[in-house]
Amino acid sequence: MDLVFRRMTAKDIKSVSEIEKKLFLSPWTKSSFGVEVRNHKYSYPYVADDRSVVVGYIVAWYIARELHIGNIAVIPEKQGQGIGKFLLLNLFSLLKDWEISYLEVREHNYKAIRMYESFGFSILYKRPGYYPDGEDAIIMIKSMQNG
């Protein structure tokens, strides 16, 4: 793999949307990604590009020294190869002065939870019935004091 971390563009939205539909029961829409691509003030949408093919993406919002990771995904055939870690490492390198970061993850997405824990995230609480199918969300948090 020859991964490049770069800002998502309008040209990437079709690929990102296709990945989103494969992976999530309630996927973000193309227009939702379009809003993120155009929002240069608070939104940080990035892709993992492998030789001009989008193999993963992350969308985060950075406001008042808080970093909220809103979406992260890797194409099914490349999962388990470190692309999710690549996306998080590069995002954290890009945005160095945040004080706290948080995210929501499905309660039964054990692989993702383990990956986030490897970055120093810890479980803050459970948000019952958060997802449209009724599954609970686990809210995870990381402070800069945790490294």
Buried (B, 14 or more C-beta within 10 A) or exposed (E): EEBEBEEBEEEBBEBBBBBBEEEEEEBBEBEBBBEBBEEEEEBBBBBBBBEEEBBBBBBBBBEEEEBBBBBBBBBEEBBEBBBBEBBBEBBBEEBEEBEBBBBBBBBEBEEBBEBBEEBBBEEEEEEEEBBEEEBBBBBBBBBBEEE
